[in-house]
Amino acid sequence: MNKALIYLIFVFAVVTIGALIGINNVPGEWYQTLNKPFFNPPNWIFGPMWTALYVLIGIAGARTWLQSRMGGRMQLWGSQMLLNFMWSPIFFGMESPLGALILIVPMLICIVAFIIMTSTRDRISMWLFVPYAIWVAFATLLNASIVYLN
């Protein structure tokens, strides 16, 4: 299969699945009633931020797939994606900040492990994941703060 097509498939799949999950798990009235920390960003920033991150994640996934389809890095990439896609349904759909917090910690661990494993094999994919790790670390702090405040 053509490399460009693989990149397109990965980016399209990650962005599309992420968007569908986001559309089906919007912050509703329940979320508006929660106490949030002073550093909670405005709601409008999440859509563009996640779209950009999903493009980077998709590119890193395609690169990893092309290099090692069944290797440990691909397994970590898939694991963090599964956890990522489960977070919104748990936080917003089930209205469970605690459940989402329990989920986001292993997600962050998978992301950091992917960065570490990739650092010597594919520095581009490693750097593509750095903004994602920073954002998820921030999201973990935000999620923990919401659990604490509520």
N, C-alpha and C positions, 0 to 999 in steps of 0.2 A: 504494500500500500504506500502511496505517495506520502512523504513526510509532511508536506503542507496540509494534506487532508487530515492526518492524525492530529496536528496542532488545532485545526479548525474543529474537529470533532470534540476534542478535550475542552477547548475553550467554550464552544457552544453548549456542550452538556453541562459543564459546571455553572455557567452563567444562567442557563435556562432553568436547571433544577433549583438553583439558589433563588431565582426570581419567583418561580412557582411556589416555593416554600414561603417566601416573604409575602406574596400576595395572599396566601391562605392562612397566614399567621400574623396579621397586622396588630400593632399595639392598639387595643380598644379602650373602652371606658374603664375597665379594670386597671389597666396599666396607668391611666391618667390619675387614678386615686392613690397610687403608691407614693410613698415618700422616696425621694431620689436625692443623691448627694449633689453638692454644689457644682461638681465637675461633670454632671450629666450633659452630654452634647444635645443640641437640638435634634428633634426627630428627623428632619429633612436630610441630615448628613449621612444617615445610615445607608440609604439606598445607593447613592453615588460611591460611597466608600466601599461597600461590599461588592458592587459591580466591578470596580477597579481591582480589588483584591481577588475576586473570582477569575478575572482575566489572567492575573499573575499566577494564581494557583493552577489554572488550566494549562498554561504554558509550561510550568514546572512539571505538571503531571505528564504532559506529552513528551517532554525531554526524558523524563524518567522511564516512561513506557518504551521509548525508542532504545534506551540504553540497557534496560534490565526489566523485562516484563513481569517476571515472577520473583524478583529479588526483594530483599528486605526494605529497600527504599520505596519500592512500589507498594508494598504492603503497608508501610507507614503512611504513605500518601493516601491510600484508600481508607485506612482506619481514621485518619483525621478528617477526611471528607464525610465519612459516615457520621462521625460525632458532630461535625459542623452542621450537617443537614438535620440532625435530631434536635439541636439546641432550640431553635425558634418554636417548633411544636411543643416542646416541654415548657419553655418559659411562657410563651404567649397562649398557645393552644390549651395546655393543661393548667395554665396560670400558676406555675410552680417555679418561682425563683430559686428555691433550694434545690429542686431536682436539676435545674439548668446549671447551677453552680457545681453540683456533684459531677455533671457531665463535662463542663468546660475545663476542669482541671486536667483530666486525662487527654482532652483535646489539645491543650497547650503543651503537655508533655510530648505528645506525638509530633507536634509541629517543631518543637525544639529538637527532638530526636532526629527528625527528618533533616533539619538544618545541619546537625552535627554529622550525620551519616553522609550527607551530600557534600560537605565542605571539601573533602579530598577527591571526590569523584566528578562533581559537576558544580563548579562555583557559581555559574549563572543561576541554576535552580536554587542553590543556597541563598543567593541574594534576592531572588524573586520571593522567597519565603520570609525574609527578614521583616518587611512591612506588615505582613500577615501576623507574624509572631508578636510584634509590638502592639498591633491592634487587638489581638486576642488577649494579650496580657492586660491591656487597658480594660477590655470587656470583662475579664475575670475580676478585676478590682471593682468595676462598676456593678457587676452582678453580686459580688460579695457585699458591697455597700448597701445595695437594695435589700438583700436578705437581712443584714444587720439593722437597717432603719425600719424594717417592717416586721 
